Amino acid sequence: MNTLNFALFYFINAVACHHDHSRSKNMYDKLSNQIIGKINKAKNEYTSCYTKNGTCFYPNILNDLEPFKNGITREMITGAADKGTRYMIYNHDVYREAKCMFPARCEGIEYFLSKIQLNTPDVEFILNTRDWPQIIKHYGDPKPVFSFSKTDDYADIMYPAWSFWSGGPAIKLHPSGLGRWDSLRKSILKQAEQWPWKNKINKGFFRGSRTSEQRDPLILLSRNQPELVDAAYTKNQAWKSDKDTLFAPPADEISLEDHCQYKYLFNFRGVAASFRFKHLFLCKSLVFHVGEDWKEFFYQFMKPWYHYVPINPNASEKDIKNILVFFKEHDDLAKEIAEQGYRFIRTHLRMKDITWYWETLLQEYAKLLKYKPKLDNELNLINR
């Protein structure tokens, strides 16, 4: 190549590179402006959750009971019997039918029922302990079934999950189940104090099993850019080979307390809503929450871009990288959102708030019964 052609070749490539760089910069600037705009909009729209007498979550109870405003009959309860376990509070004692698909989950529920039984009128209800909700909207008349999690496609009545006490996911670090929200709150908060924001590892973090392919882009990003994120799949009960962990050996599980070392924590739904969601906020780390469909009773009171960063469930590896880079470059915004999420969970999701929700839910539900529950021999007294 002669000197003139070489110079022309160099010039054309330099112009092309400059154009590509300018285009990338413009695209990133556009994304940055969009994110900042969403954060500012969330700040302007957010109204603090009102907490007097527990009324912060009261609207959710009324909303879930709205389909049954004309009353709940004995026939409706009978028609829903195959959707869960039948419970009754009668004369301030707790009763349950003999069957319980997941005994540890029933134990977690019965802990809270024992706390409220003296303040609860006679009431009968069907409680689903499966991961999946049961009552699809617009598919016949709704049936009164209690479930811990749902999407807007379901008419189940949400209750605080059993895992606030027992029956949470059993993993190597918690072989008898996660459970005991009060204990974990204390241990995670203690660990968070050991990792103030300025000392946290400046990268994203995730450990969990491959229950959904939506998690794959984050895992691949970690493999390609480990300086940006540390994410890996662990082994679950369905694991058969490295294929089930995206063609890599399964990683060790990491305690929730040790998550607090990292600035950015990723949360994905499992089969339904994710039990780890509430725990991550206590680290005072920025939570990236993937997907908005699945929810528990308190989700609607947390605002995306104010308490956490929402991530599209179909986000690509590049999408995740871009938003991580943005917050690494806007550390003040990351810290602000992390603190707001932390304050909400610490202030509004205490054990007494869970007990209040159970009590208020059953009191409001009892008002809708169009019959007086009668005790029968199919139910056993639950002693605690």
C-alpha positions in Angstrom: 0.0 0.0 0.0 1.5 3.3 -1.0 1.8 6.3 1.2 -1.3 8.1 -0.2 -3.5 5.0 0.0 -2.3 4.3 3.5 -3.1 7.8 4.7 -6.5 7.6 3.1 -7.2 4.3 4.7 -6.1 5.6 8.1 -8.3 8.7 7.7 -11.4 6.7 6.7 -10.9 4.4 9.7 -10.3 7.2 12.1 -13.5 9.0 10.9 -15.4 5.7 11.2 -14.1 5.0 14.7 -14.9 8.6 15.7 -18.4 8.2 14.3 -19.0 4.9 16.1 -17.7 6.4 19.4 -19.9 9.5 18.9 -22.9 7.4 18.2 -22.2 5.2 21.3 -21.7 8.3 23.4 -24.9 9.8 22.1 -26.8 6.6 22.8 -25.4 6.4 26.3 -26.2 10.1 27.0 -29.7 9.4 25.9 -30.0 6.4 28.2 -28.6 8.5 31.1 -31.1 11.2 30.5 -33.9 8.7 30.4 -32.8 7.1 33.7 -32.3 10.4 35.5 -35.8 11.5 34.2 -37.4 8.3 35.6 -35.6 8.8 39.0 -36.8 12.5 39.2 -40.3 11.5 38.2 -40.4 8.8 40.9 -39.3 11.3 43.5 -42.0 13.8 42.5 -44.7 11.2 42.5 -43.8 9.2 45.6 -46.0 9.6 48.7 -44.7 8.2 52.0 -46.5 5.1 53.2 -48.8 6.0 56.0 -48.2 3.9 59.1 -50.6 4.9 61.8 -52.2 1.7 63.2 -50.7 -0.2 60.3 -52.8 1.4 57.6 -49.8 1.5 55.2 -51.0 -1.8 53.7 -54.7 -1.5 54.3 -55.6 -0.5 50.7 -54.2 -3.8 49.5 -56.5 -5.7 51.8 -59.6 -3.8 50.5 -58.5 -4.3 46.9 -58.0 -8.1 47.3 -61.4 -8.4 48.9 -63.2 -6.2 46.4 -64.4 -9.2 44.2 -66.2 -10.6 47.2 -68.0 -7.3 48.2 -71.4 -9.0 47.8 -70.5 -11.6 50.4 -68.9 -15.0 50.8 -71.2 -18.0 51.1 -70.6 -21.5 52.6 -71.0 -22.9 49.0 -68.1 -20.6 47.8 -65.9 -22.0 50.6 -66.9 -25.6 49.7 -66.2 -24.9 46.0 -62.7 -23.7 46.8 -61.8 -26.6 49.1 -59.6 -28.3 46.6 -57.4 -25.2 46.1 -55.8 -25.3 49.5 -56.0 -26.1 53.2 -59.1 -25.3 55.2 -58.6 -23.2 58.3 -61.0 -21.9 60.9 -60.7 -19.7 63.9 -63.6 -20.6 66.2 -64.3 -19.3 69.6 -60.7 -17.8 69.5 -59.1 -21.2 68.9 -57.3 -22.2 65.6 -58.4 -25.3 63.7 -57.1 -26.9 60.5 -58.0 -29.9 58.4 -55.6 -32.8 58.8 -54.0 -32.4 55.3 -51.3 -29.9 54.8 -49.2 -30.2 51.6 -46.2 -28.5 53.2 -46.2 -28.9 57.0 -43.4 -26.3 57.5 -45.4 -23.7 55.5 -48.5 -24.4 57.6 -46.3 -24.0 60.7 -45.2 -20.5 59.5 -48.8 -19.5 58.9 -50.1 -20.9 62.2 -47.4 -18.9 64.1 -49.2 -15.7 63.1 -52.7 -17.1 63.5 -51.8 -17.9 67.1 -50.8 -14.3 67.6 -54.2 -12.9 66.5 -56.7 -15.6 67.4 -57.9 -13.8 70.5 -58.8 -10.7 68.4 -60.3 -12.5 65.5 -64.1 -13.3 65.1 -65.2 -16.8 64.0 -64.0 -17.2 60.5 -63.4 -19.9 57.9 -61.0 -19.7 54.9 -59.1 -21.8 52.3 -55.4 -21.1 52.3 -53.1 -22.1 49.5 -49.5 -23.1 50.5 -48.4 -23.9 46.9 -46.0 -21.5 45.2 -48.6 -20.8 42.4 -51.9 -18.8 42.8 -55.1 -20.6 42.1 -57.9 -18.3 40.9 -57.7 -16.9 37.4 -59.6 -13.7 36.9 -62.4 -13.7 34.3 -62.7 -17.5 34.5 -66.1 -18.0 36.2 -67.1 -16.6 39.5 -64.1 -15.8 41.8 -63.5 -18.2 44.7 -62.0 -16.9 48.1 -58.6 -18.5 48.2 -55.6 -17.1 50.1 -52.2 -17.1 48.4 -48.9 -15.5 49.2 -48.1 -14.2 45.7 -49.9 -13.5 42.4 -50.0 -11.5 39.2 -52.8 -9.2 38.1 -54.2 -12.2 36.2 -55.3 -13.8 39.5 -58.0 -13.0 42.0 -56.4 -14.8 45.0 -56.4 -12.9 48.3 -52.8 -12.2 49.3 -51.5 -13.0 52.8 -47.9 -12.6 54.3 -45.9 -15.6 53.3 -45.2 -18.5 55.7 -41.5 -17.7 55.2 -41.7 -14.8 57.6 -41.5 -17.5 60.3 -40.8 -20.9 58.8 -41.1 -23.0 55.6 -38.9 -20.7 53.5 -36.7 -22.2 50.7 -34.4 -24.9 52.1 -30.9 -24.5 50.8 -27.5 -25.7 52.0 -27.0 -22.7 54.3 -30.5 -23.0 55.7 -31.3 -26.8 55.4 -34.5 -26.4 57.5 -35.7 -23.4 55.4 -35.0 -19.7 55.4 -37.8 -18.5 57.8 -37.5 -16.3 60.9 -37.6 -12.8 59.4 -37.0 -11.3 62.8 -33.7 -13.2 63.2 -32.5 -12.6 59.7 -33.3 -8.9 60.0 -31.0 -8.6 62.9 -28.1 -10.6 61.4 -28.3 -8.8 58.0 -28.6 -5.4 59.6 -25.5 -6.2 61.8 -23.6 -7.3 58.7 -24.7 -4.2 56.8 -23.0 -2.0 59.4 -19.7 -3.8 58.6 -20.1 -2.8 55.0 -20.9 1.0 54.7 -21.5 2.2 51.1 -17.9 3.5 50.6 -16.4 0.1 51.5 -18.7 -2.0 49.5 -17.4 -3.9 46.5 -18.3 -1.8 43.5 -19.9 -4.5 41.3 -23.2 -6.3 40.9 -23.8 -9.6 42.7 -26.2 -12.6 42.3 -26.3 -16.2 43.4 -29.2 -18.5 42.7 -30.4 -21.5 40.8 -31.4 -21.4 37.1 -35.2 -21.4 37.7 -35.6 -19.2 34.6 -33.7 -18.4 31.5 -34.3 -14.7 32.3 -31.3 -15.0 34.6 -28.9 -16.1 31.8 -27.9 -12.7 30.4 -26.6 -11.6 33.9 -24.6 -14.8 34.2 -23.1 -14.4 30.8 -22.3 -10.8 31.6 -20.4 -11.9 34.7 -18.4 -14.5 32.7 -17.5 -11.9 30.0 -16.9 -8.9 32.4 -16.2 -10.2 35.9 -15.0 -6.8 36.9 -18.6 -5.5 36.5 -20.7 -8.2 38.1 -20.2 -11.5 40.1 -23.1 -13.7 39.2 -23.3 -17.5 39.1 -25.7 -20.4 39.3 -26.0 -22.6 42.3 -27.3 -26.2 42.4 -31.0 -26.8 43.2 -33.0 -30.0 43.7 -33.6 -30.3 39.9 -29.8 -30.1 39.1 -28.6 -33.1 37.0 -25.5 -31.8 35.2 -23.6 -28.6 34.4 -26.2 -28.1 31.7 -28.5 -27.0 34.4 -26.1 -24.3 35.5 -25.5 -23.0 32.0 -22.6 -25.3 31.2 -20.5 -24.5 34.3 -20.0 -26.2 37.6 -22.5 -25.0 40.2 -21.2 -22.2 42.5 -21.3 -22.3 46.2 -24.3 -20.6 48.0 -23.6 -17.3 49.6 -25.4 -16.2 52.8 -27.7 -13.3 52.6 -25.6 -11.5 55.2 -22.5 -11.8 52.9 -24.5 -10.2 50.0 -24.0 -6.9 51.9 -20.4 -6.7 50.7 -21.7 -5.6 47.2 -23.1 -2.3 46.1 -25.6 -3.8 43.5 -27.8 -6.8 44.2 -30.0 -8.5 41.7 -33.3 -10.0 42.5 -35.2 -12.4 40.2 -38.6 -14.1 40.7 -38.5 -17.8 41.3 -41.6 -19.9 40.5 -43.6 -17.0 41.8 -42.4 -14.0 43.9 -38.9 -14.1 45.3 -38.4 -14.6 49.0 -35.0 -13.0 49.0 -36.4 -9.6 47.8 -37.1 -8.1 51.2 -33.8 -9.3 52.6 -31.6 -7.6 50.0 -32.7 -4.1 51.0 -31.4 -4.5 54.5 -27.9 -4.6 53.2 -28.3 -0.9 52.2 -27.2 -1.9 48.7 -28.9 -0.9 45.5 -31.5 -3.6 44.5 -32.0 -4.3 40.8 -35.4 -6.0 40.6 -36.1 -8.0 37.4 -39.8 -8.1 36.3 -42.8 -6.4 37.7 -45.5 -9.1 37.3 -45.2 -11.2 40.4 -45.9 -9.5 43.7 -46.4 -10.0 47.4 -48.8 -8.0 49.6 -46.2 -5.1 50.2 -44.8 -4.8 46.7 -47.3 -2.2 45.4 -46.1 0.3 48.1 -42.6 0.2 46.9 -41.9 2.5 43.9 -39.5 1.6 41.1 -36.7 4.1 40.6 -37.3 5.4 44.1 -36.8 2.2 46.3 -35.2 0.0 43.7 -34.1 -0.1 40.0 -36.5 -2.1 37.8 -35.0 -4.3 35.1 -37.0 -5.7 32.1 -37.3 -9.5 32.4 -36.2 -9.7 28.7 -33.2 -7.4 29.2 -30.1 -8.4 27.2 -26.6 -8.7 28.5 -25.9 -5.3 26.9 -29.0 -3.7 28.6 -27.8 -4.9 32.0 -24.3 -3.7 31.4 -25.5 -0.3 30.4 -27.6 0.3 33.5 -24.8 -1.1 35.8 -22.3 1.3 34.2 -24.7 4.2 34.6 -25.0 3.7 38.4 -21.3 3.1 38.8 -20.9 6.5 37.2 -23.7 8.1 39.3 -22.8 6.8 42.7 -24.8 9.4 44.5 -28.0 8.3 42.9 -27.2 4.7 43.5 -26.7 5.4 47.2 -29.8 7.5 47.5 -32.1 4.8 46.0 -30.4 2.1 48.2 -31.1 4.1 51.3 -34.7 4.7 50.4 -35.3 1.0 49.8 -33.6 0.2 53.1 -35.7 2.6 55.1 -39.0 1.3 53.6 -38.3 -2.3 54.5 -36.8 -1.6 57.9 -39.7 0.8 58.8 -42.7 -0.9 57.3 -41.9 -4.6 57.2 -41.4 -5.5 60.9 -42.8 -8.6 62.5 -45.5 -6.5 64.2 -46.5 -5.2 60.7 -46.9 -8.8 59.5 -49.1 -9.7 62.5 -51.2 -6.5 61.9 -51.7 -7.5 58.3 -52.9 -11.0 59.3 -55.3 -9.6 61.9 -56.7 -6.9 59.7 -57.1 -9.2 56.7 -59.1 -11.8 58.7 -61.2 -9.2 60.4 -62.2 -7.6 57.1 -62.7 -11.0 55.5 -64.9 -12.2 58.3 -67.3 -9.2 57.7 -68.0 -10.7 54.3 -69.1 -14.2 55.5 -72.8 -14.6 54.9 -73.0 -17.5 57.4 -71.8 -18.3 60.9 -68.9 -20.9 60.8 -69.7 -24.1 62.6 -67.0 -26.4 63.9 -67.0 -30.0 62.6 -65.0 -33.2 63.1 -62.9 -32.7 60.0 -60.9 -29.9 61.7 -58.2 -30.4 64.3 -57.3 -28.0 67.1 -53.9 -26.4 66.5 -52.0 -26.0 69.7 -49.0 -23.7 69.9 
